[in-house]
């Protein structure tokens, strides 16, 4: 499965969604930007997308919800180990209240993987971060066994971006 991301103004992205009603396209937003995702087994309709291959997938992304993107730069040397860890994860996140979907995305035109999760709300995500399941999933982090200990696999620090389902502003005139 292929996963594509582009960004633009809400009006521009809405035009794309309207132009391609048979494609699975969803707009998400935060304070800084709007993104449009396209998940398909074929080629994308975007002219210059960020391109990913889906390594792991559970659930379906919806038009409403809270999206968390863990953006993790990984060296070529680190890719097999990084992917192995995610392909063999315990799957505890799927049992958490408010969890909707996850995609582990392998970059095709950069070095930055995205672990994208969708939650019913930001509160559900924060509850996950405080849960025993989160603790179990991240128990090796910061230890000599943790992948984060392998500094040569990560050329730059990771970062998180969050989005919500796009809400059109209503005309108040």
N, CA, C and O of each residue as an XYZ file, in Angstrom:
692
protein
N       0.851     -1.174      0.000
C       0.000      0.000      0.000
C       0.893      1.232      0.000
O       1.939      1.256      0.648
N       0.475      2.236     -0.721
C       1.201      3.500     -0.801
C       0.456      4.580     -0.021
O      -0.769      4.559      0.097
N       1.219      5.501      0.494
C       0.661      6.578      1.309
C       1.346      7.856      0.864
O       2.574      7.936      0.850
N       0.553      8.856      0.501
C       1.099     10.107     -0.019
C       0.576     11.269      0.817
O      -0.562     11.251      1.284
N       1.422     12.279      0.998
C       1.036     13.462      1.748
C       1.418     14.700      0.942
O       2.529     14.800      0.423
N       0.486     15.633      0.846
C       0.787     16.935      0.266
C       0.215     17.987      1.202
O      -0.549     17.668      2.113
N       0.580     19.218      0.980
C       0.042     20.287      1.816
C      -0.337     21.468      0.961
O       0.086     21.578     -0.189
N      -1.134     22.348      1.523
C      -1.579     23.532      0.810
C      -2.638     24.265      1.601
O      -2.911     23.942      2.757
N      -3.220     25.240      0.970
C      -4.281     25.988      1.635
C      -5.538     25.113      1.698
O      -5.697     24.202      0.886
N      -6.412     25.379      2.640
C      -7.653     24.602      2.712
C      -8.443     24.634      1.396
O      -8.960     23.606      0.958
N      -8.536     25.806      0.771
C      -9.287     25.905     -0.490
C      -8.683     25.022     -1.567
O      -9.404     24.311     -2.267
N      -7.361     25.064     -1.705
C      -6.668     24.269     -2.718
C      -6.882     22.771     -2.468
O      -7.192     22.022     -3.394
N      -6.715     22.341     -1.215
C      -6.862     20.922     -0.902
C      -8.306     20.462     -1.072
O      -8.547     19.341     -1.521
N      -9.267     21.309     -0.720
C     -10.680     20.967     -0.938
C     -10.990     20.784     -2.413
O     -11.786     19.917     -2.775
N     -10.368     21.593     -3.277
C     -10.571     21.444     -4.726
C     -10.086     20.084     -5.203
O     -10.724     19.457     -6.049
N      -8.957     19.625     -4.664
C      -8.444     18.303     -5.042
C      -9.414     17.218     -4.605
O      -9.713     16.305     -5.374
N      -9.907     17.311     -3.372
C     -10.856     16.320     -2.857
C     -12.109     16.285     -3.729
O     -12.608     15.209     -4.060
N     -12.614     17.454     -4.099
C     -13.811     17.546     -4.942
C     -13.555     16.994     -6.341
O     -14.423     16.350     -6.929
N     -12.374     17.246     -6.863
C     -12.012     16.808     -8.216
C     -11.871     15.284     -8.316
O     -12.056     14.720     -9.394
N     -11.548     14.619     -7.213
C     -11.320     13.171     -7.218
C     -12.200     12.475     -6.180
O     -11.694     11.982     -5.171
N     -13.507     12.432     -6.418
C     -14.432     11.885     -5.417
C     -14.265     10.379     -5.168
O     -14.708      9.879     -4.134
N     -13.638      9.654     -6.092
C     -13.479      8.209     -5.932
C     -12.177      7.817     -5.235
O     -11.915      6.632     -5.029
N     -11.366      8.804     -4.875
C     -10.110      8.538     -4.185
C     -10.302      8.711     -2.684
O     -11.137      9.501     -2.241
N      -9.512      7.956     -1.898
C      -9.549      8.110     -0.441
C      -8.617      9.247     -0.058
O      -7.407      9.056      0.069
N      -9.184     10.424      0.123
C      -8.437     11.642      0.442
C      -9.010     12.251      1.712
O     -10.227     12.384      1.848
N      -8.133     12.623      2.645
C      -8.593     13.226      3.892
C      -7.698     14.417      4.222
O      -6.473     14.338      4.127
N      -8.333     15.517      4.611
C      -7.612     16.732      4.994
C      -7.526     16.806      6.524
O      -8.505     16.580      7.235
N      -6.317     17.131      7.003
C      -6.098     17.382      8.426
C      -5.428     18.736      8.571
O      -4.777     19.221      7.646
N      -5.592     19.343      9.738
C      -5.044     20.690      9.951
C      -4.453     20.835     11.347
O      -4.803     20.106     12.275
N      -3.537     21.812     11.466
C      -3.082     22.291     12.768
C      -2.964     23.801     12.650
O      -3.461     24.372     11.680
N      -2.329     24.463     13.596
C      -2.253     25.930     13.555
C      -1.453     26.431     12.355
O      -1.693     27.534     11.863
N      -0.510     25.629     11.887
C       0.418     26.068     10.842
C       0.050     25.668      9.421
O       0.374     26.383      8.473
N      -0.618     24.541      9.267
C      -0.815     24.040      7.904
C      -1.973     23.057      7.793
O      -2.529     22.581      8.783
N      -2.302     22.783      6.553
C      -3.246     21.723      6.228
C      -2.502     20.697      5.386
O      -1.709     21.050      4.513
N      -2.765     19.426      5.658
C      -2.198     18.364      4.842
C      -3.337     17.547      4.255
O      -4.443     17.507      4.793
N      -3.043     16.909      3.159
C      -3.995     16.017      2.503
C      -3.300     14.671      2.360
O      -2.197     14.592      1.818
N      -3.941     13.612      2.846
C      -3.358     12.284      2.704
C      -4.130     11.489      1.660
O      -5.336     11.654      1.478
N      -3.388     10.620      0.982
C      -3.945      9.764     -0.062
C      -3.349      8.379      0.132
O      -2.153      8.173     -0.075
N      -4.187      7.436      0.531
C      -3.747      6.058      0.730
C      -4.330      5.223     -0.399
O      -5.546      5.186     -0.591
N      -3.454      4.551     -1.148
C      -3.905      3.835     -2.334
C      -2.933      2.714     -2.683
O      -1.763      2.757     -2.302
N      -3.413      1.726     -3.396
C      -2.512      0.676     -3.886
C      -1.872      1.089     -5.209
O      -0.961      0.419     -5.694
N      -2.342      2.177     -5.787
C      -1.801      2.653     -7.059
C      -0.973      3.911     -6.910
O      -0.385      4.180     -5.863
N      -0.947      4.672     -7.991
C      -0.222      5.934     -7.993
C      -1.092      7.031     -7.382
O      -2.307      6.887     -7.254
N      -0.453      8.103     -7.019
C      -1.189      9.212     -6.429
C      -1.645     10.198     -7.502
O      -1.139     10.208     -8.625
N      -2.595     11.008     -7.127
C      -3.062     12.071     -8.005
C      -2.312     13.372     -7.716
O      -2.461     14.345     -8.456
N      -1.500     13.402     -6.639
C      -0.727     14.597     -6.277
C       0.435     14.782     -7.247
O       1.015     13.807     -7.724
N       0.771     16.033     -7.535
C       1.881     16.285     -8.462
C       3.251     16.164     -7.790
O       4.188     15.670     -8.417
N       3.396     16.597     -6.545
C       4.687     16.516     -5.852
C       4.489     16.113     -4.392
O       4.690     16.926     -3.491
N       4.098     14.868     -4.157
C       3.831     14.449     -2.773
C       5.082     13.992     -2.034
O       6.122     13.722     -2.634
N       4.949     13.914     -0.718
C       5.892     13.120      0.067
C       5.377     11.689     -0.072
O       4.192     11.423      0.130
N       6.278     10.774     -0.418
C       5.874      9.404     -0.749
C       6.331      8.421      0.323
O       7.460      8.479      0.809
N       5.408      7.505      0.681
C       5.691      6.499      1.698
C       5.117      5.157      1.270
O       4.158      5.081      0.502
N       5.728      4.111      1.786
C       5.185      2.771      1.665
C       4.723      2.360      3.055
O       5.431      2.594      4.035
N       3.552      1.755      3.154
C       3.012      1.345      4.442
C       3.711      0.054      4.881
O       3.636     -0.967      4.198
N       4.389      0.117      6.029
C       5.093     -1.032      6.597
C       4.152     -1.814      7.515
O       4.197     -3.043      7.554
N       3.310     -1.106      8.242
C       2.361     -1.723      9.168
C       1.102     -0.866      9.179
O       1.169      0.359      9.083
N      -0.049     -1.530      9.299
C      -1.316     -0.815      9.192
C      -2.388     -1.501     10.023
O      -2.573     -2.715      9.933
N      -3.093     -0.719     10.831
C      -4.251     -1.205     11.578
C      -5.284     -0.091     11.565
O      -4.942      1.070     11.792
N      -6.544     -0.425     11.303
C      -7.627      0.551     11.351
C      -7.690      1.427     10.113
O      -6.864      1.322      9.206
N      -8.693      2.293     10.102
C      -8.918      3.209      8.978
C      -8.901      4.645      9.479
O      -9.465      4.956     10.528
N      -8.253      5.508      8.725
C      -8.257      6.924      9.071
C      -9.597      7.529      8.716
O     -10.180      7.224      7.675
N     -10.078      8.394      9.600
C     -11.380      9.024      9.448
C     -11.203     10.518      9.216
O     -10.103     11.049      9.373
N     -12.273     11.189      8.848
C     -12.195     12.629      8.617
C     -12.131     13.413      9.918
O     -11.689     14.561      9.921
N     -12.566     12.812     11.030
C     -12.518     13.492     12.318
C     -11.686     12.682     13.283
O     -11.759     11.454     13.306
N     -10.893     13.375     14.079
C     -10.065     12.705     15.067
C      -8.794     13.497     15.306
O      -8.598     14.571     14.737
N      -7.937     12.956     16.152
C      -6.674     13.586     16.530
C      -5.537     12.740     15.971
O      -5.412     11.559     16.295
N      -4.717     13.350     15.135
C      -3.609     12.654     14.470
C      -2.296     13.024     15.152
O      -2.035     14.197     15.419
N      -1.471     12.015     15.430
C      -0.127     12.225     15.975
C       0.857     11.609     14.998
O       0.762     10.427     14.668
N       1.808     12.420     14.534
C       2.846     11.950     13.611
C       4.195     12.019     14.313
O       4.703     13.105     14.592
N       4.767     10.861     14.596
C       6.130     10.792     15.110
C       7.037     10.713     13.887
O       7.066      9.697     13.193
N       7.768     11.773     13.631
C       8.652     11.891     12.468
C      10.053     11.505     12.920
O      10.670     12.203     13.724
N      10.555     10.376     12.389
C      11.801      9.808     12.897
C      12.803      9.621     11.761
O      12.655      8.703     10.955
N      13.828     10.486     11.685
C      14.878     10.295     10.685
C      15.689      9.033     11.013
O      16.100      8.828     12.155
N      15.912      8.194      9.995
C      16.641      6.941     10.183
C      17.658      6.799      9.054
O      17.334      7.029      7.889
N      18.897      6.417      9.404
C      19.931      6.210      8.384
C      19.617      4.954      7.570
O      18.820      4.117      7.995
N      20.240      4.827      6.410
C      20.072      3.620      5.597
C      20.453      2.381      6.394
O      19.783      1.352      6.303
N      21.523      2.473      7.171
C      21.996      1.362      7.994
C      20.955      0.961      9.044
O      20.815     -0.222      9.354
N      20.239      1.919      9.583
C      19.285      1.646     10.639
C      17.915      1.181     10.181
O      17.142      0.666     10.989
N      17.595      1.348      8.904
C      16.254      1.012      8.408
C      15.803     -0.420      8.711
O      14.697     -0.601      9.222
N      16.615     -1.453      8.416
C      16.137     -2.825      8.678
C      15.810     -3.073     10.147
O      14.813     -3.728     10.451
N      16.620     -2.571     11.049
C      16.391     -2.776     12.481
C      15.162     -1.999     12.935
O      14.330     -2.518     13.678
N      15.053     -0.758     12.487
C      13.909      0.080     12.829
C      12.605     -0.586     12.379
O      11.653     -0.686     13.153
N      12.570     -1.036     11.135
C      11.356     -1.671     10.608
C      11.066     -2.992     11.312
O       9.908     -3.306     11.586
N      12.094     -3.757     11.602
C      11.905     -5.023     12.304
C      11.206     -4.792     13.638
O      10.282     -5.521     14.000
N      11.652     -3.777     14.363
C      11.047     -3.474     15.665
C       9.553     -3.165     15.521
O       8.741     -3.607     16.335
N       9.197     -2.406     14.485
C       7.780     -2.047     14.332
C       6.953     -3.204     13.791
O       5.795     -3.369     14.176
N       7.532     -4.005     12.905
C       6.790     -5.155     12.380
C       6.524     -6.189     13.473
O       5.585     -6.977     13.364
N       7.333     -6.190     14.512
C       7.211     -7.164     15.589
C       6.756     -6.540     16.907
O       7.013     -7.079     17.983
N       6.089     -5.418     16.810
C       5.610     -4.749     18.017
C       4.480     -5.552     18.651
O       3.850     -6.382     17.994
N       4.233     -5.303     19.911
C       3.245     -6.085     20.664
C       1.807     -5.797     20.249
O       0.928     -6.630     20.470
N       1.552     -4.645     19.657
C       0.189     -4.313     19.240
C      -0.711     -3.880     20.376
O      -1.935     -3.955     20.270
N      -0.111     -3.429     21.458
C      -0.903     -3.025     22.622
C      -1.701     -1.750     22.377
O      -2.763     -1.564     22.970
N      -1.212     -0.884     21.525
C      -1.876      0.392     21.270
C      -3.305      0.187     20.746
O      -4.201      0.979     21.037
N      -3.502     -0.875     19.978
C      -4.806     -1.128     19.367
C      -5.907     -1.375     20.392
O      -7.089     -1.216     20.086
N      -5.528     -1.757     21.594
C      -6.512     -2.061     22.635
C      -6.846     -0.846     23.501
O      -7.708     -0.922     24.377
N      -6.172      0.259     23.257
C      -6.364      1.454     24.080
C      -7.672      2.168     23.744
O      -8.032      2.276     22.572
N      -8.385      2.656     24.762
C      -9.611      3.425     24.515
C      -9.308      4.651     23.655
O      -8.350      5.381     23.910
N     -10.123      4.861     22.651
C      -9.969      6.018     21.776
C      -9.047      5.801     20.592
O      -8.981      6.658     19.710
N      -8.325      4.672     20.540
C      -7.455      4.383     19.402
C      -8.308      4.109     18.168
O      -9.311      3.400     18.243
N      -7.899      4.681     17.023
C      -8.614      4.452     15.770
C      -7.740      3.739     14.743
O      -8.168      2.744     14.158
N      -6.518      4.234     14.514
C      -5.692      3.662     13.446
C      -4.212      3.973     13.660
O      -3.852      4.898     14.387
N      -3.368      3.176     13.008
C      -1.925      3.415     12.985
C      -1.391      3.080     11.597
O      -1.857      2.146     10.945
N      -0.409      3.856     11.159
C       0.351      3.561      9.957
C       1.822      3.758     10.290
O       2.210      4.787     10.844
N       2.630      2.777      9.953
C       4.081      2.917     10.007
C       4.502      3.133      8.563
O       4.341      2.253      7.717
N       5.046      4.322      8.289
C       5.300      4.754      6.912
C       6.791      4.831      6.611
O       7.530      5.580      7.251
N       7.222      4.040      5.620
C       8.610      4.050      5.149
C       8.749      5.138      4.077
O       8.020      5.127      3.086
N       9.677      6.072      4.273
C       9.833      7.153      3.288
C      10.452      6.638      1.984
O      11.370      5.818      2.000
N       9.935      7.132      0.865
C      10.492      6.764     -0.437
C      11.321      7.882     -1.042
O      12.088      7.646     -1.975
N      11.178      9.108     -0.522
C      11.976     10.212     -1.063
C      12.575     11.089      0.035
O      12.787     12.286     -0.158
N      12.846     10.474      1.197
C      13.526     11.164      2.304
C      14.054     10.097      3.257
O      13.997      8.908      2.944
N      14.563     10.505      4.407
C      15.034      9.537      5.406
C      14.140      9.511      6.641
O      14.477      8.860      7.630
N      13.010     10.204      6.601
C      12.184     10.356      7.790
C      10.933      9.475      7.740
O      10.012      9.710      6.958
N      10.934      8.458      8.597
C       9.764      7.605      8.774
C       8.701      8.396      9.521
O       9.011      9.340     10.248
N       7.447      8.002      9.334
C       6.368      8.577     10.128
C       5.590      7.433     10.776
O       5.157      6.495     10.107
N       5.425      7.535     12.085
C       4.523      6.644     12.804
C       3.289      7.501     13.066
O       3.293      8.363     13.945
N       2.238      7.253     12.297
C       1.030      8.071     12.347
C      -0.064      7.299     13.074
O      -0.449      6.203     12.667
N      -0.554      7.891     14.157
C      -1.668      7.278     14.873
C      -2.851      8.229     14.874
O      -2.693      9.450     14.843
N      -4.035      7.644     14.911
C      -5.259      8.440     14.986
C      -6.015      8.041     16.236
O      -6.139      6.862     16.566
N      -6.521      9.066     16.930
C      -7.244      8.903     18.175
C      -8.569      9.648     18.085
O      -8.709     10.585     17.300
N      -9.532      9.232     18.883
C     -10.807      9.946     18.912
C     -10.610     11.369     19.410
O     -11.317     12.282     18.984
N      -9.641     11.562     20.323
C      -9.404     12.896     20.880
C      -7.963     13.004     21.373
O      -7.271     11.998     21.531
N      -7.526     14.233     21.613
C      -6.199     14.454     22.184
C      -6.123     13.841     23.583
O      -5.080     13.326     23.986
N      -7.217     13.901     24.307
C      -7.267     13.319     25.650
C      -7.004     11.812     25.599
O      -6.296     11.282     26.456
N      -7.562     11.120     24.610
C      -7.318      9.682     24.470
C      -5.834      9.404     24.223
O      -5.273      8.461     24.779
N      -5.204     10.232     23.385
C      -3.781     10.071     23.128
C      -2.973     10.281     24.410
O      -2.076      9.494     24.714
N      -3.282     11.319     25.146
C      -2.549     11.595     26.385
C      -2.771     10.492     27.420
O      -1.861     10.158     28.180
N      -3.970      9.933     27.449
C      -4.233      8.798     28.340
C      -3.359      7.607     27.953
O      -2.840      6.913     28.828
N      -3.193      7.364     26.665
C      -2.312      6.294     26.172
C      -0.887      6.519     26.664
O      -0.220      5.575     27.087
N      -0.419      7.757     26.612
C       0.946      8.061     27.040
C       1.150      7.799     28.536
O       2.280      7.595     28.980
N       0.069      7.804     29.309
C       0.152      7.570     30.752
C      -0.180      6.120     31.122
O      -0.200      5.769     32.302
N      -0.439      5.283     30.118
C      -0.913      3.925     30.382
C       0.214      2.923     30.593
O       1.369      3.173     30.247
N      -0.152      1.783     31.170
C       0.779      0.653     31.323
C       1.160      0.108     29.947
O       2.293     -0.333     29.751
N       0.233      0.135     28.996
C       0.522     -0.362     27.648
C       1.611      0.485     26.986
O       2.486     -0.052     26.307
N       1.563      1.788     27.176
C       2.598      2.683     26.638
C       3.940      2.369     27.299
O       4.972      2.269     26.636
N       3.898      2.218     28.607
C       5.114      1.883     29.360
C       5.717      0.574     28.844
O       6.931      0.471     28.669
N       4.868     -0.418     28.604
C       5.323     -1.714     28.077
C       5.902     -1.562     26.677
O       6.945     -2.139     26.370
N       5.237     -0.793     25.831
C       5.689     -0.622     24.447
C       7.023      0.120     24.366
O       7.780     -0.063     23.413
N       7.307      0.950     25.358
C       8.518      1.770     25.341
C       9.499      1.400     26.465
O      10.358      2.203     26.828
N       9.369      0.198     27.008
C      10.153     -0.164     28.190
C      11.659     -0.189     27.947
O      12.423     -0.001     28.894
N      12.110     -0.411     26.725
C      13.551     -0.455     26.460
C      14.123      0.916     26.113
O      15.341      1.085     26.045
N      13.246      1.895     25.895
C      13.713      3.245     25.555
C      14.639      3.764     26.644
O      14.346      3.667     27.835
N      15.763      4.317     26.204
C      16.716      4.883     27.154
C      17.651      3.866     27.787
O      18.494      4.227     28.608
N      17.512      2.582     27.411
C      18.411      1.551     27.939
C      19.353      1.092     26.831
O      19.187      1.475     25.672
N      20.332      0.279     27.184
C      21.279     -0.220     26.177
C      20.597     -1.133     25.160
O      21.129     -1.332     24.067
N      19.429     -1.694     25.493
C      18.687     -2.549     24.565
C      17.759     -1.750     23.640
O      17.301     -2.266     22.621
N      17.493     -0.526     23.990
C      16.571      0.285     23.203
C      17.181      0.743     21.895
O      18.374      1.034     21.812
N      16.342      0.800     20.876
C      16.828      1.243     19.567
C      17.310      2.683     19.625
O      18.180      3.073     18.846
N      16.757      3.486     20.541
C      17.196      4.871     20.672
C      18.641      4.974     21.170
O      19.264      6.030     21.057
N      19.171      3.879     21.719
C      20.567      3.848     22.164
C      21.524      3.772     20.972
O      22.697      4.123     21.097
N      21.035      3.322     19.835
C      21.844      3.186     18.624
C      21.908      4.526     17.898
O      21.237      4.720     16.884
N      22.701      5.435     18.409
C      22.755      6.803     17.893
C      23.130      6.870     16.409
O      22.738      7.813     15.721
N      23.879      5.890     15.907
C      24.272      5.930     14.497
C      23.092      5.688     13.566
O      23.199      5.938     12.365
N      21.969      5.208     14.094
C      20.788      4.959     13.266
C      19.929      6.200     13.077
O      19.067      6.230     12.199
N      20.152      7.215     13.887
C      19.306      8.395     13.876
C      20.152      9.643     13.616
O      20.811     10.140     14.529
N      20.142     10.157     12.376
C      21.013     11.287     12.030
C      20.602     12.618     12.663
O      21.426     13.520     12.810
N      19.334     12.735     13.032
C      18.809     13.963     13.639
C      17.751     13.567     14.667
O      17.247     12.444     14.637
N      17.416     14.470     15.564
C      16.353     14.157     16.530
C      14.997     13.972     15.841
O      14.720     14.580     14.807
N      14.176     13.133     16.427
C      12.811     12.969     15.927
C      11.976     14.143     16.436
O      12.391     14.880     17.331
N      10.800     14.298     15.851
C       9.889     15.360     16.272
C       8.456     14.914     16.037
O       8.194     14.010     15.243
N       7.539     15.554     16.733
C       6.123     15.189     16.661
C       5.328     16.342     16.065
O       5.543     17.505     16.406
N       4.409     15.999     15.171
C       3.429     16.964     14.672
C       2.043     16.380     14.943
O       1.846     15.166     14.884
N       1.097     17.255     15.237
C      -0.262     16.795     15.488
C      -1.236     17.563     14.600
O      -0.985     18.703     14.207
N      -2.346     16.911     14.297
C      -3.377     17.490     13.441
C      -4.737     17.059     13.957
O      -4.858     16.104     14.725
N      -5.751     17.778     13.521
C      -7.135     17.353     13.741
C      -7.813     17.280     12.387
O      -7.329     17.845     11.406
N      -8.939     16.579     12.342
C      -9.704     16.534     11.112
C     -10.083     17.939     10.684
O     -10.466     18.768     11.510
N      -9.976     18.200      9.406
C     -10.229     19.539      8.879
C     -11.689     19.930      9.086
O     -12.604     19.165      8.780
N     -11.885     21.130      9.609
C     -13.221     21.677      9.809
C     -13.341     22.957      8.992
O     -12.622     23.924      9.245
N     -14.241     22.970      8.018
C     -14.440     24.194      7.238
C     -15.058     25.250      8.131
O     -15.957     24.976      8.926
N     -14.551     26.470      7.981
C     -15.135     27.568      8.738
C     -16.441     27.983      8.079
O     -16.530     28.123      6.859
N     -17.440     28.174      8.911
C     -18.740     28.578      8.382
C     -18.759     30.086      8.151
O     -18.157     30.861      8.893
N     -19.466     30.468      7.102
C     -19.639     31.894      6.819
C     -20.486     32.520      7.912
O     -21.569     32.019      8.216
N     -20.015     33.595      8.501
C     -20.776     34.243      9.563
C     -21.495     35.501      9.073
O     -22.107     36.219      9.863
N     -21.418     35.760      7.779
C     -22.091     36.962      7.224
C     -23.547     36.734      6.995
O     -24.248     37.635      6.537
